[in-house]
Amino acid sequence: MDQLLPVYFERLLESSLDIVIAVDREGQIIFYNDGAYKTLGYTSAEILGKQVTTVYPSLDEARAVKAAMRSGEFGGERGKVKNFETVLVAKSGERIPAAISGSLIYDETGAEIGSIGFLKDLRDIRRRDQLATLGELAVGLAHRVNNPLEVIFNNLDLLSKHLAQILSDEECVVQEERIESIQRELAKIRAIVSRIDEMAHGSHYDTTEYLHGSRMADLGREETLQQQRPEAKPAARALAGLTILVVDDDLGVCYSLRDLLREEGCVVEVATNGLDALKVLARRKVDLVLSDVVMPDLDGYDLYMEVRERYRQTPVVLMTAYFYDKDHVIKRSRLEGLQEVIFKKPVDPDRLKNIILQRCRPELVVTTPAL
């Protein structure tokens, strides 16, 4: 049985999925397993007897690994290393990030006769880390872009109404066409930002060929835009007389929604966080609370629960710049009875008005005609 153990352990190392390489004290490779072949591309016949620097990008990199083993700083004791990050070079020339755990090998007298390293290919881990980072950047980008878009959309809507009051019919037609052209292009930007947000939390996405063999994510969704059903326009000033509390930590969004709703005859209060919103509610009655989801102090869920507890008859509508609800704010709110959520900022003005009507004056709601 004792005679079989060396053979068993050698076969165990040989079949390991990780890279296993052993060298003698001159740095010549004396063991090279199947995992190393699959990752680096060299066969045993090609690599055995070669200097270990063959699989490193430089002599300095190989020396850094050996120095880490001897120092004991990266493995808990001298002669060992654990998860020390280095770089290997495959036969193809590709640089492969790897983490090495290994040790120096000594003879019975304590003399150093070589070393063995077990190396983990880090490419998949690095790729997942990069995707996670890109996902976080995409979510942040969606939020940062959607808020300015919200302001632009709302001001275009106001501009369109004012032009109708000061221009002749002929001039108004020309300017309306220009405004509609801007709105169409902005809608494309909104669709692209929405797609980026979806991709940040999706399992896959399509790519298209770009330049010199490079590929880029396919963000095209014009066909989706063309299929969207237009929101029915509510009657002019159907919201007149309603008091609306707008809550958003972006003051620009607050002001643009305030101006939009004031144009409809609403009385509008604004608050930049949930605590300030509760102070407004304590001093005056409002017909509806229109709140962002992600805010400091109190998020949309916390504010909704406070309003439901203190002002049960006051409806709350949540608006969000995200498809992905990381903290389940919307889901938790719906479980507690929330009825309306607007996806997403920038808000469609007509949709916003119809939702407010549904909650405050349902008898005035205009239904969307069938396509």
Secondary structure as GFF3:
##gff-version 3
##sequence-region A 1 371
A	DSSP	alpha_helix	4	14	.	.	.	ID=ss1
A	DSSP	beta_strand	19	24	.	.	.	ID=ss2
A	DSSP	beta_strand	29	32	.	.	.	ID=ss3
A	DSSP	alpha_helix	34	40	.	.	.	ID=ss4
A	DSSP	alpha_helix	44	47	.	.	.	ID=ss5
A	DSSP	three_ten_helix	52	55	.	.	.	ID=ss6
A	DSSP	alpha_helix	59	71	.	.	.	ID=ss7
A	DSSP	beta_strand	80	89	.	.	.	ID=ss8
A	DSSP	beta_strand	95	106	.	.	.	ID=ss9
A	DSSP	beta_strand	112	121	.	.	.	ID=ss10
A	DSSP	alpha_helix	123	166	.	.	.	ID=ss11
A	DSSP	alpha_helix	169	201	.	.	.	ID=ss12
A	DSSP	beta_strand	207	209	.	.	.	ID=ss13
A	DSSP	beta_strand	215	217	.	.	.	ID=ss14
A	DSSP	alpha_helix	222	227	.	.	.	ID=ss15
A	DSSP	beta_strand	243	247	.	.	.	ID=ss16
A	DSSP	alpha_helix	251	263	.	.	.	ID=ss17
A	DSSP	beta_strand	267	271	.	.	.	ID=ss18
A	DSSP	alpha_helix	274	283	.	.	.	ID=ss19
A	DSSP	beta_strand	288	292	.	.	.	ID=ss20
A	DSSP	alpha_helix	300	310	.	.	.	ID=ss21
A	DSSP	beta_strand	316	320	.	.	.	ID=ss22
A	DSSP	alpha_helix	329	335	.	.	.	ID=ss23
A	DSSP	beta_strand	340	343	.	.	.	ID=ss24
A	DSSP	alpha_helix	349	360	.	.	.	ID=ss25
A	DSSP	three_ten_helix	362	364	.	.	.	ID=ss26
###
